[in-house]
Amino acid sequence: MCITCRCSSFPAGGCRVKIETPRLVIAAPASGSGKSTIATGLMAALSRDHAVQGFKVGPDYIDPGYHTAATGRVSRNLDTWMVPIPAVQATFARATADTDIAIIEGVMGLFDGYETKTESGSTAEVAKLLSAPVILVLDVGKMARSAGALALGYRDFDPALNVAAVICNNVGSDKHALWVTEAVESIGLPVLGCIPRTPELRIPERHLGLHTAVERTAEVQAFLSHAAELVTQHIDLDRLWQIARAVPSLAIDLREIESEAGPVVQLGVARDEAFCFYYEDNFDLLRLAGAEVVFFSPLHDDRLPEGIAGLYLGGGYPELYAAQLAGNTPMLSAIRAAIQAGMPVYAECGGLMALTQSITDLSGTTYPMIGVLPGQSHMRERLTMGYRNITADRDTLLLPQGEQTRGHEFHYSDWVGAMDNIPRAYRITPRLREDVRFEGYAHGNLLASYVHLHFGAHPALATNCVRACQAWQAEQERT
């Protein structure tokens, strides 16, 4: 069955859907221009009367959490470097099937992506892929007529890209708003509004970026309410709707995807304040492969869900909740026992940290963890980040030896004290470099790595995980 249109007849193993959903990309010349605040404020404002679907270009986990809180619909990532373009289009088609408008928040600068010579992974690439007009957010706090020159450059840099309008942010006064509006509109681009300087509205940042929406529910709701009022008062929403509706039909070919044969198995997924970095598409693909996703909290629960046949420990902030995690000894013991029993376990970034012997935070305080991996996790001031080409160095839970996929890293911790001869999971080629390093841990049914994976990047990732869970469950039933 087609997982988008639910048709039962497929031309050449798939179907074609026509997307006519109004859509916009909110982009900027650089990070820190205000696009996250404005994009999320627009989502919150429009969601009062419409079904709004949020998207985030790139691999980021935090912004989609705010989108989800603003719209009541799970935000999706659109990453054209990690994930093949047909799968990115399919994500967009599925998520917009019952919505009134799609708002796509860009990443970094409009043309910034994987490398400097191509648009791969950039906001511009996604906008063109989805035939979506771009609303350019300009931080004009320290400029006047120069805003026109900046807008002109971004409009004309790529003639195939539709930069349709500008929102001026960080405006100091009514006179300042008049100056920048005249400058931008002199080149033929409309200005949809001028957002006054509002420093108190910035989303607080921490070492991994912004605070997550799941951490600060009351503050998040206050932020969303304020942001929605700000864009309602200062942005011409009627004109914005006109631009969003003036989009061409978008034809997307979707391949037929059938559920895998075999019994449904329950997969326990750690999800709480400490473990909150997941791609929703991963859950969809796991379900399609035959898993029932069962969420649990390593922070608040004292036991694993009954009947599970596998564990998925995602990324997040275990170092910030290390004391609480260390104090929940029944849960740590349950996870340790499951791994020792051979249950399939995939641990990613923060999940890997929790499986080491201990976590040492930036203050130097050390907390005992699950302890099934050798070595310790130490927080550092240095950031490790970037896209990764990975090759399985041995047979792993998700990939057989020699298979390749793509992922990304973003962490401030190091895994230290592990022996050199441990069974490493991957060979990694970092972006723009040819040197190869070995990373992660893979032995039996346990796979742990700092690399975040989007299961849409490789068709077998979810399937291999579920098959391992099915095999383990069948073995338990025989004994």
Sequence and secondary structure as in RCSB ss.txt:
>XXXX:A:sequence
MCITCRCSSFPAGGCRVKIETPRLVIAAPASGSGKSTIATGLMAALSRDHAVQGFKVGPDYIDPGYHTAATGRVS
RNLDTWMVPIPAVQATFARATADTDIAIIEGVMGLFDGYETKTESGSTAEVAKLLSAPVILVLDVGKMARSAGAL
ALGYRDFDPALNVAAVICNNVGSDKHALWVTEAVESIGLPVLGCIPRTPELRIPERHLGLHTAVERTAEVQAFLS
HAAELVTQHIDLDRLWQIARAVPSLAIDLREIESEAGPVVQLGVARDEAFCFYYEDNFDLLRLAGAEVVFFSPLH
DDRLPEGIAGLYLGGGYPELYAAQLAGNTPMLSAIRAAIQAGMPVYAECGGLMALTQSITDLSGTTYPMIGVLPG
QSHMRERLTMGYRNITADRDTLLLPQGEQTRGHEFHYSDWVGAMDNIPRAYRITPRLREDVRFEGYAHGNLLASY
VHLHFGAHPALATNCVRACQAWQAEQERT
>XXXX:A:secstr
  TTT  S  GGGEEEEEE   EEEEE SSTTSSHHHHHHHHHHHHTTTS EEEEEESS SHHHHHHHHHHSS  
EEE TTTS HHHHHHHHHHHTTT SEEEEE  SSTT SS SSS TTSHHHHHHHTT  EEEEEE TT STHHHHH
HHHHHHS TTS EEEEEEEEE SHHHHHHHHHHHHTTT  EEEEEE  GGGS  EETTEE  TTT HHHHHHHHH
HHHHHHHHHB HHHHHHHHHS   EEEEEE     SS  EEEEEE SSSEEE  HHHHHHHHHTTEEEEEE TTT
 SS  TTEEEEEE EE GGGGHHHHHH HHHHHHHHHHHHTT  EEEETHHHHHHSSEEE TTS EEE    SSS
EEEEEEEEEEEEEEEEESS  SSS TT EEEEEEEEEEEEES  TTS   EEEEETT    EEESEEETTEEEES
 EE GGGSTTHHHHHHHHHHHHHHHHHH 
